Amino acid sequence: MSELSISLPTKDVQTLLDRLIHQAQHTAHPGSKRLRIAGHLCGWVFPTAATALAGLTGIAVHPTELDIGADLKPGTELDQLLADVAETLRAAGCAPGWRNELLDIWADPSPAPFRLGAIERGVMRPLGLITRAVHLNAWSEHGGLWVARRALTKATDPGMWDTLVGGLVGSQEDADLALVRETDEEAGLDAPDIAQRTPLHTITRMNRRIPEGLQVEDVLTCECVLPMHITPKNRDGEVMEIQCLAPALVFEMLQGGAFTVEASIVIAEDLLRRSRQVA
């Protein structure tokens, strides 16, 4: 773990983090239906998505719930039905973030993680399904924080500031491997560059209303210190600029809402830990 510490008022940082986490805890949109897949609770269906799915074979719509594949078990037949669900939502204009990427579907609540199958990333929010996001806070040796500004072409939060690295874990992908992949794509860093990072840990689960549905997301993060000779550089075109900023400026930007909600939580949690080192 890095020995870098920062001089910020611990109480103010704690207040900010508490507020951010609270602001990311919403109920589903009015009219949303509780989602069951293969008999397991796992999400919330946005009203327009529920309407689009009504009448599709394998779908049962009830007053407060929607069932997908109630008589099926995880496997090939359920996977095909989930693909049909995704295409139906896409045709109805309910999948604005379509990416041709599969993400895992997890039963919730469950005493242990229980994978039901996988579905197109673009319909996770309309169905209110749980996603997992991995983040990396990268510090410079002189105490600055590397942050990235999202491209204006991004479907969500275009032009806002973000963690240097942040992305979703793909279907049947290890979280640490997802972090290495995202670090390569978003910051141009190779695995050895972040080999000394701290272990991933979960900060919170967000339940946030967004225009197309509900973002239910487990937020995982870690941090590292980059050597002076390494300068992050975006490779996938999803970032418009990368800067290394002083912690006091980052804190000011967080208070002003310049960062995405998710990035704000991740960064504030790191600032809090570091500020405590000198408190």
LONU-847225 format. One record per residue (C-alpha): x, y, z; residue in three letters. Coordinates in nm, 2 decimals. Example, Ala and Ser with C-alpha at 12.3 -4.5 7.8 and 13.67 -1.06 7.14 Angstrom:
<mikols>
xx = 1.23 | yy = -0.45 | zz = 0.78 | residu = ALA .
xx = 1.37 | yy = -0.11 | zz = 0.71 | residu = SER .
</mikols>
This chain:
<mikols>
xx = 0.00 | yy = 0.00 | zz = 0.00 | residu = MET .
xx = 0.12 | yy = 0.35 | zz = -0.08 | residu = SER .
xx = 0.25 | yy = 0.57 | zz = 0.20 | residu = GLU .
xx = 0.13 | yy = 0.88 | zz = 0.03 | residu = LEU .
xx = -0.10 | yy = 1.09 | zz = 0.25 | residu = SER .
xx = -0.29 | yy = 1.42 | zz = 0.19 | residu = ILE .
xx = -0.38 | yy = 1.72 | zz = 0.40 | residu = SER .
xx = -0.76 | yy = 1.75 | zz = 0.38 | residu = LEU .
xx = -1.01 | yy = 1.81 | zz = 0.66 | residu = PRO .
xx = -1.11 | yy = 1.45 | zz = 0.74 | residu = THR .
xx = -1.45 | yy = 1.55 | zz = 0.87 | residu = LYS .
xx = -1.54 | yy = 1.73 | zz = 0.55 | residu = ASP .
xx = -1.43 | yy = 1.44 | zz = 0.34 | residu = VAL .
xx = -1.63 | yy = 1.20 | zz = 0.55 | residu = GLN .
xx = -1.94 | yy = 1.42 | zz = 0.52 | residu = THR .
xx = -1.89 | yy = 1.43 | zz = 0.14 | residu = LEU .
xx = -1.86 | yy = 1.05 | zz = 0.11 | residu = LEU .
xx = -2.16 | yy = 0.99 | zz = 0.33 | residu = ASP .
xx = -2.37 | yy = 1.23 | zz = 0.12 | residu = ARG .
xx = -2.25 | yy = 1.08 | zz = -0.21 | residu = LEU .
xx = -2.34 | yy = 0.72 | zz = -0.10 | residu = ILE .
xx = -2.68 | yy = 0.84 | zz = 0.03 | residu = HIS .
xx = -2.75 | yy = 1.01 | zz = -0.30 | residu = GLN .
xx = -2.68 | yy = 0.69 | zz = -0.49 | residu = ALA .
xx = -2.95 | yy = 0.49 | zz = -0.30 | residu = GLN .
xx = -3.28 | yy = 0.52 | zz = -0.49 | residu = HIS .
xx = -3.58 | yy = 0.30 | zz = -0.52 | residu = THR .
xx = -3.68 | yy = 0.19 | zz = -0.87 | residu = ALA .
xx = -3.88 | yy = 0.42 | zz = -1.09 | residu = HIS .
xx = -4.25 | yy = 0.43 | zz = -1.02 | residu = PRO .
xx = -4.43 | yy = 0.16 | zz = -1.21 | residu = GLY .
xx = -4.13 | yy = -0.07 | zz = -1.23 | residu = SER .
xx = -4.19 | yy = -0.44 | zz = -1.19 | residu = LYS .
xx = -3.98 | yy = -0.67 | zz = -0.97 | residu = ARG .
xx = -3.79 | yy = -0.91 | zz = -1.20 | residu = LEU .
xx = -3.76 | yy = -1.28 | zz = -1.17 | residu = ARG .
xx = -3.54 | yy = -1.49 | zz = -1.40 | residu = ILE .
xx = -3.57 | yy = -1.87 | zz = -1.37 | residu = ALA .
xx = -3.77 | yy = -1.81 | zz = -1.05 | residu = GLY .
xx = -3.50 | yy = -1.60 | zz = -0.88 | residu = HIS .
xx = -3.54 | yy = -1.23 | zz = -0.79 | residu = LEU .
xx = -3.27 | yy = -1.03 | zz = -0.96 | residu = CYS .
xx = -3.38 | yy = -0.69 | zz = -1.08 | residu = GLY .
xx = -3.64 | yy = -0.42 | zz = -1.15 | residu = TRP .
xx = -3.80 | yy = -0.38 | zz = -1.50 | residu = VAL .
xx = -3.84 | yy = -0.02 | zz = -1.62 | residu = PHE .
xx = -4.21 | yy = 0.04 | zz = -1.72 | residu = PRO .
xx = -4.14 | yy = 0.09 | zz = -2.09 | residu = THR .
xx = -3.92 | yy = -0.22 | zz = -2.09 | residu = ALA .
xx = -4.20 | yy = -0.42 | zz = -1.93 | residu = ALA .
xx = -4.45 | yy = -0.31 | zz = -2.20 | residu = THR .
xx = -4.20 | yy = -0.40 | zz = -2.47 | residu = ALA .
xx = -4.16 | yy = -0.76 | zz = -2.33 | residu = LEU .
xx = -4.53 | yy = -0.82 | zz = -2.28 | residu = ALA .
xx = -4.65 | yy = -1.10 | zz = -2.51 | residu = GLY .
xx = -4.30 | yy = -1.24 | zz = -2.58 | residu = LEU .
xx = -4.29 | yy = -1.62 | zz = -2.54 | residu = THR .
xx = -4.14 | yy = -1.72 | zz = -2.21 | residu = GLY .
xx = -4.24 | yy = -1.39 | zz = -2.04 | residu = ILE .
xx = -4.51 | yy = -1.36 | zz = -1.78 | residu = ALA .
xx = -4.62 | yy = -1.01 | zz = -1.68 | residu = VAL .
xx = -4.80 | yy = -0.97 | zz = -1.35 | residu = HIS .
xx = -4.93 | yy = -0.66 | zz = -1.17 | residu = PRO .
xx = -4.61 | yy = -0.60 | zz = -0.97 | residu = THR .
xx = -4.37 | yy = -0.86 | zz = -1.12 | residu = GLU .
xx = -4.23 | yy = -0.98 | zz = -1.45 | residu = LEU .
xx = -4.11 | yy = -1.34 | zz = -1.49 | residu = ASP .
xx = -3.85 | yy = -1.45 | zz = -1.75 | residu = ILE .
xx = -3.82 | yy = -1.82 | zz = -1.80 | residu = GLY .
xx = -4.01 | yy = -1.91 | zz = -1.49 | residu = ALA .
xx = -4.00 | yy = -2.29 | zz = -1.58 | residu = ASP .
xx = -3.64 | yy = -2.29 | zz = -1.70 | residu = LEU .
xx = -3.31 | yy = -2.35 | zz = -1.53 | residu = LYS .
xx = -2.98 | yy = -2.19 | zz = -1.61 | residu = PRO .
xx = -2.85 | yy = -2.32 | zz = -1.94 | residu = GLY .
xx = -2.89 | yy = -2.31 | zz = -2.31 | residu = THR .
xx = -3.26 | yy = -2.26 | zz = -2.33 | residu = GLU .
xx = -3.26 | yy = -1.98 | zz = -2.08 | residu = LEU .
xx = -2.96 | yy = -1.82 | zz = -2.25 | residu = ASP .
xx = -3.16 | yy = -1.81 | zz = -2.58 | residu = GLN .
xx = -3.46 | yy = -1.66 | zz = -2.41 | residu = LEU .
xx = -3.24 | yy = -1.39 | zz = -2.26 | residu = LEU .
xx = -3.10 | yy = -1.31 | zz = -2.60 | residu = ALA .
xx = -3.45 | yy = -1.28 | zz = -2.73 | residu = ASP .
xx = -3.53 | yy = -1.04 | zz = -2.44 | residu = VAL .
xx = -3.23 | yy = -0.83 | zz = -2.53 | residu = ALA .
xx = -3.32 | yy = -0.81 | zz = -2.90 | residu = GLU .
xx = -3.68 | yy = -0.73 | zz = -2.82 | residu = THR .
xx = -3.58 | yy = -0.44 | zz = -2.59 | residu = LEU .
xx = -3.33 | yy = -0.31 | zz = -2.85 | residu = ARG .
xx = -3.60 | yy = -0.31 | zz = -3.12 | residu = ALA .
xx = -3.83 | yy = -0.12 | zz = -2.89 | residu = ALA .
xx = -3.57 | yy = 0.15 | zz = -2.83 | residu = GLY .
xx = -3.52 | yy = 0.04 | zz = -2.46 | residu = CYS .
xx = -3.14 | yy = -0.04 | zz = -2.49 | residu = ALA .
xx = -2.96 | yy = 0.29 | zz = -2.56 | residu = PRO .
xx = -2.63 | yy = 0.16 | zz = -2.44 | residu = GLY .
xx = -2.61 | yy = -0.15 | zz = -2.67 | residu = TRP .
xx = -2.25 | yy = -0.27 | zz = -2.68 | residu = ARG .
xx = -2.25 | yy = -0.63 | zz = -2.81 | residu = ASN .
xx = -2.10 | yy = -0.73 | zz = -2.48 | residu = GLU .
xx = -2.24 | yy = -0.99 | zz = -2.24 | residu = LEU .
xx = -2.26 | yy = -0.94 | zz = -1.86 | residu = LEU .
xx = -2.35 | yy = -1.19 | zz = -1.60 | residu = ASP .
xx = -2.69 | yy = -1.20 | zz = -1.43 | residu = ILE .
xx = -2.68 | yy = -1.26 | zz = -1.06 | residu = TRP .
xx = -2.97 | yy = -1.37 | zz = -0.83 | residu = ALA .
xx = -3.05 | yy = -1.11 | zz = -0.56 | residu = ASP .
xx = -3.10 | yy = -1.16 | zz = -0.28 | residu = PRO .
xx = -2.89 | yy = -1.47 | zz = -0.24 | residu = SER .
xx = -2.69 | yy = -1.61 | zz = 0.05 | residu = PRO .
xx = -2.40 | yy = -1.65 | zz = -0.20 | residu = ALA .
xx = -2.35 | yy = -1.52 | zz = -0.56 | residu = PRO .
xx = -2.56 | yy = -1.73 | zz = -0.79 | residu = PHE .
xx = -2.51 | yy = -1.68 | zz = -1.17 | residu = ARG .
xx = -2.82 | yy = -1.73 | zz = -1.37 | residu = LEU .
xx = -2.68 | yy = -1.66 | zz = -1.72 | residu = GLY .
xx = -2.57 | yy = -1.36 | zz = -1.92 | residu = ALA .
xx = -2.73 | yy = -1.09 | zz = -2.13 | residu = ILE .
xx = -2.64 | yy = -0.79 | zz = -2.34 | residu = GLU .
xx = -2.48 | yy = -0.51 | zz = -2.15 | residu = ARG .
xx = -2.72 | yy = -0.25 | zz = -2.30 | residu = GLY .
xx = -3.02 | yy = -0.40 | zz = -2.12 | residu = VAL .
xx = -2.88 | yy = -0.43 | zz = -1.77 | residu = MET .
xx = -3.02 | yy = -0.09 | zz = -1.67 | residu = ARG .
xx = -3.37 | yy = -0.13 | zz = -1.82 | residu = PRO .
xx = -3.39 | yy = -0.46 | zz = -1.63 | residu = LEU .
xx = -3.23 | yy = -0.32 | zz = -1.31 | residu = GLY .
xx = -2.98 | yy = -0.61 | zz = -1.30 | residu = LEU .
xx = -2.67 | yy = -0.61 | zz = -1.08 | residu = ILE .
xx = -2.34 | yy = -0.51 | zz = -1.25 | residu = THR .
xx = -1.99 | yy = -0.50 | zz = -1.10 | residu = ARG .
xx = -1.76 | yy = -0.20 | zz = -1.18 | residu = ALA .
xx = -1.39 | yy = -0.20 | zz = -1.11 | residu = VAL .
xx = -1.19 | yy = 0.13 | zz = -1.06 | residu = HIS .
xx = -0.83 | yy = 0.23 | zz = -1.02 | residu = LEU .
xx = -0.72 | yy = 0.54 | zz = -0.84 | residu = ASN .
xx = -0.37 | yy = 0.61 | zz = -0.97 | residu = ALA .
xx = -0.15 | yy = 0.86 | zz = -0.78 | residu = TRP .
xx = 0.18 | yy = 1.02 | zz = -0.89 | residu = SER .
xx = 0.49 | yy = 0.99 | zz = -0.68 | residu = GLU .
xx = 0.46 | yy = 1.37 | zz = -0.59 | residu = HIS .
xx = 0.10 | yy = 1.32 | zz = -0.45 | residu = GLY .
xx = -0.12 | yy = 1.41 | zz = -0.75 | residu = GLY .
xx = -0.42 | yy = 1.21 | zz = -0.86 | residu = LEU .
xx = -0.46 | yy = 1.10 | zz = -1.22 | residu = TRP .
xx = -0.81 | yy = 1.15 | zz = -1.34 | residu = VAL .
xx = -0.98 | yy = 1.12 | zz = -1.68 | residu = ALA .
xx = -1.25 | yy = 1.32 | zz = -1.85 | residu = ARG .
xx = -1.51 | yy = 1.12 | zz = -2.04 | residu = ARG .
xx = -1.55 | yy = 1.17 | zz = -2.41 | residu = ALA .
xx = -1.85 | yy = 1.37 | zz = -2.53 | residu = LEU .
xx = -1.96 | yy = 1.06 | zz = -2.73 | residu = THR .
xx = -2.02 | yy = 0.86 | zz = -2.41 | residu = LYS .
xx = -2.39 | yy = 0.76 | zz = -2.37 | residu = ALA .
xx = -2.37 | yy = 0.82 | zz = -1.99 | residu = THR .
xx = -2.22 | yy = 1.13 | zz = -1.83 | residu = ASP .
xx = -2.04 | yy = 1.27 | zz = -2.14 | residu = PRO .
xx = -1.78 | yy = 1.52 | zz = -2.06 | residu = GLY .
xx = -1.77 | yy = 1.46 | zz = -1.69 | residu = MET .
xx = -1.46 | yy = 1.37 | zz = -1.49 | residu = TRP .
xx = -1.40 | yy = 1.02 | zz = -1.39 | residu = ASP .
xx = -1.15 | yy = 0.79 | zz = -1.22 | residu = THR .
xx = -0.84 | yy = 0.71 | zz = -1.43 | residu = LEU .
xx = -0.98 | yy = 0.36 | zz = -1.49 | residu = VAL .
xx = -1.33 | yy = 0.24 | zz = -1.45 | residu = GLY .
xx = -1.53 | yy = -0.03 | zz = -1.62 | residu = GLY .
xx = -1.77 | yy = -0.32 | zz = -1.59 | residu = LEU .
xx = -1.67 | yy = -0.68 | zz = -1.53 | residu = VAL .
xx = -1.76 | yy = -0.89 | zz = -1.83 | residu = GLY .
xx = -1.94 | yy = -1.22 | zz = -1.84 | residu = SER .
xx = -1.75 | yy = -1.49 | zz = -1.65 | residu = GLN .
xx = -1.45 | yy = -1.25 | zz = -1.62 | residu = GLU .
xx = -1.24 | yy = -1.23 | zz = -1.31 | residu = ASP .
xx = -1.26 | yy = -0.89 | zz = -1.15 | residu = ALA .
xx = -0.88 | yy = -0.85 | zz = -1.14 | residu = ASP .
xx = -0.85 | yy = -0.94 | zz = -1.51 | residu = LEU .
xx = -1.12 | yy = -0.69 | zz = -1.59 | residu = ALA .
xx = -0.92 | yy = -0.42 | zz = -1.41 | residu = LEU .
xx = -0.61 | yy = -0.50 | zz = -1.61 | residu = VAL .
xx = -0.81 | yy = -0.50 | zz = -1.93 | residu = ARG .
xx = -0.98 | yy = -0.16 | zz = -1.85 | residu = GLU .
xx = -0.64 | yy = -0.02 | zz = -1.74 | residu = THR .
xx = -0.49 | yy = -0.11 | zz = -2.08 | residu = ASP .
xx = -0.79 | yy = 0.03 | zz = -2.28 | residu = GLU .
xx = -0.85 | yy = 0.35 | zz = -2.08 | residu = GLU .
xx = -0.51 | yy = 0.45 | zz = -1.95 | residu = ALA .
xx = -0.26 | yy = 0.27 | zz = -2.18 | residu = GLY .
xx = -0.10 | yy = 0.10 | zz = -1.89 | residu = LEU .
xx = 0.03 | yy = -0.26 | zz = -1.89 | residu = ASP .
xx = -0.02 | yy = -0.51 | zz = -1.61 | residu = ALA .
xx = 0.34 | yy = -0.46 | zz = -1.47 | residu = PRO .
xx = 0.27 | yy = -0.08 | zz = -1.44 | residu = ASP .
xx = 0.00 | yy = -0.15 | zz = -1.18 | residu = ILE .
xx = 0.14 | yy = -0.47 | zz = -1.02 | residu = ALA .
xx = 0.18 | yy = -0.30 | zz = -0.68 | residu = GLN .
xx = -0.19 | yy = -0.19 | zz = -0.66 | residu = ARG .
xx = -0.39 | yy = -0.27 | zz = -0.35 | residu = THR .
xx = -0.64 | yy = -0.55 | zz = -0.36 | residu = PRO .
xx = -0.98 | yy = -0.47 | zz = -0.50 | residu = LEU .
xx = -1.24 | yy = -0.40 | zz = -0.23 | residu = HIS .
xx = -1.61 | yy = -0.32 | zz = -0.25 | residu = THR .
xx = -1.72 | yy = 0.03 | zz = -0.13 | residu = ILE .
xx = -2.09 | yy = 0.02 | zz = -0.18 | residu = THR .
xx = -2.38 | yy = -0.10 | zz = -0.40 | residu = ARG .
xx = -2.54 | yy = 0.18 | zz = -0.59 | residu = MET .
xx = -2.91 | yy = 0.18 | zz = -0.67 | residu = ASN .
xx = -2.94 | yy = 0.49 | zz = -0.89 | residu = ARG .
xx = -3.23 | yy = 0.60 | zz = -1.11 | residu = ARG .
xx = -3.11 | yy = 0.68 | zz = -1.46 | residu = ILE .
xx = -3.33 | yy = 0.77 | zz = -1.77 | residu = PRO .
xx = -3.34 | yy = 0.42 | zz = -1.90 | residu = GLU .
xx = -3.39 | yy = 0.23 | zz = -1.57 | residu = GLY .
xx = -3.21 | yy = 0.15 | zz = -1.25 | residu = LEU .
xx = -2.83 | yy = 0.13 | zz = -1.21 | residu = GLN .
xx = -2.77 | yy = -0.14 | zz = -0.95 | residu = VAL .
xx = -2.39 | yy = -0.16 | zz = -0.93 | residu = GLU .
xx = -2.13 | yy = -0.30 | zz = -0.69 | residu = ASP .
xx = -1.85 | yy = -0.05 | zz = -0.68 | residu = VAL .
xx = -1.50 | yy = -0.21 | zz = -0.65 | residu = LEU .
xx = -1.18 | yy = -0.01 | zz = -0.62 | residu = THR .
xx = -0.81 | yy = -0.03 | zz = -0.57 | residu = CYS .
xx = -0.52 | yy = 0.22 | zz = -0.59 | residu = GLU .
xx = -0.16 | yy = 0.24 | zz = -0.69 | residu = CYS .
xx = 0.13 | yy = 0.49 | zz = -0.73 | residu = VAL .
xx = 0.26 | yy = 0.53 | zz = -1.08 | residu = LEU .
xx = 0.64 | yy = 0.60 | zz = -1.12 | residu = PRO .
xx = 0.73 | yy = 0.94 | zz = -1.26 | residu = MET .
xx = 0.83 | yy = 0.80 | zz = -1.60 | residu = HIS .
xx = 0.48 | yy = 0.67 | zz = -1.66 | residu = ILE .
xx = 0.22 | yy = 0.89 | zz = -1.82 | residu = THR .
xx = -0.13 | yy = 0.74 | zz = -1.87 | residu = PRO .
xx = -0.27 | yy = 0.77 | zz = -2.23 | residu = LYS .
xx = -0.61 | yy = 0.66 | zz = -2.34 | residu = ASN .
xx = -0.63 | yy = 0.39 | zz = -2.61 | residu = ARG .
xx = -1.00 | yy = 0.33 | zz = -2.67 | residu = ASP .
xx = -1.12 | yy = 0.68 | zz = -2.76 | residu = GLY .
xx = -1.36 | yy = 0.70 | zz = -2.46 | residu = GLU .
xx = -1.16 | yy = 0.96 | zz = -2.28 | residu = VAL .
xx = -1.11 | yy = 1.32 | zz = -2.40 | residu = MET .
xx = -0.83 | yy = 1.41 | zz = -2.16 | residu = GLU .
xx = -0.62 | yy = 1.28 | zz = -1.87 | residu = ILE .
xx = -0.47 | yy = 1.51 | zz = -1.60 | residu = GLN .
xx = -0.28 | yy = 1.48 | zz = -1.28 | residu = CYS .
xx = -0.45 | yy = 1.71 | zz = -1.02 | residu = LEU .
xx = -0.37 | yy = 1.82 | zz = -0.67 | residu = ALA .
xx = -0.59 | yy = 1.65 | zz = -0.40 | residu = PRO .
xx = -0.73 | yy = 1.99 | zz = -0.29 | residu = ALA .
xx = -0.85 | yy = 2.07 | zz = -0.64 | residu = LEU .
xx = -1.00 | yy = 1.72 | zz = -0.68 | residu = VAL .
xx = -1.19 | yy = 1.77 | zz = -0.35 | residu = PHE .
xx = -1.32 | yy = 2.10 | zz = -0.47 | residu = GLU .
xx = -1.43 | yy = 1.95 | zz = -0.80 | residu = MET .
xx = -1.60 | yy = 1.66 | zz = -0.61 | residu = LEU .
xx = -1.79 | yy = 1.92 | zz = -0.41 | residu = GLN .
xx = -1.89 | yy = 2.10 | zz = -0.72 | residu = GLY .
xx = -2.03 | yy = 1.79 | zz = -0.90 | residu = GLY .
xx = -1.76 | yy = 1.77 | zz = -1.17 | residu = ALA .
xx = -1.72 | yy = 1.40 | zz = -1.14 | residu = PHE .
xx = -1.96 | yy = 1.12 | zz = -1.21 | residu = THR .
xx = -2.15 | yy = 0.99 | zz = -0.90 | residu = VAL .
xx = -1.96 | yy = 0.66 | zz = -0.91 | residu = GLU .
xx = -1.62 | yy = 0.82 | zz = -0.95 | residu = ALA .
xx = -1.70 | yy = 1.07 | zz = -0.68 | residu = SER .
xx = -1.77 | yy = 0.78 | zz = -0.43 | residu = ILE .
xx = -1.45 | yy = 0.60 | zz = -0.53 | residu = VAL .
xx = -1.23 | yy = 0.91 | zz = -0.51 | residu = ILE .
xx = -1.38 | yy = 1.04 | zz = -0.19 | residu = ALA .
xx = -1.33 | yy = 0.70 | zz = -0.02 | residu = GLU .
xx = -0.96 | yy = 0.71 | zz = -0.11 | residu = ASP .
xx = -0.92 | yy = 1.08 | zz = -0.01 | residu = LEU .
xx = -1.07 | yy = 0.99 | zz = 0.33 | residu = LEU .
xx = -0.84 | yy = 0.71 | zz = 0.39 | residu = ARG .
xx = -0.53 | yy = 0.92 | zz = 0.30 | residu = ARG .
xx = -0.65 | yy = 1.22 | zz = 0.50 | residu = SER .
xx = -0.68 | yy = 0.99 | zz = 0.81 | residu = ARG .
xx = -0.31 | yy = 0.90 | zz = 0.78 | residu = GLN .
xx = -0.22 | yy = 1.25 | zz = 0.88 | residu = VAL .
xx = -0.51 | yy = 1.33 | zz = 1.11 | residu = ALA .
</mikols>
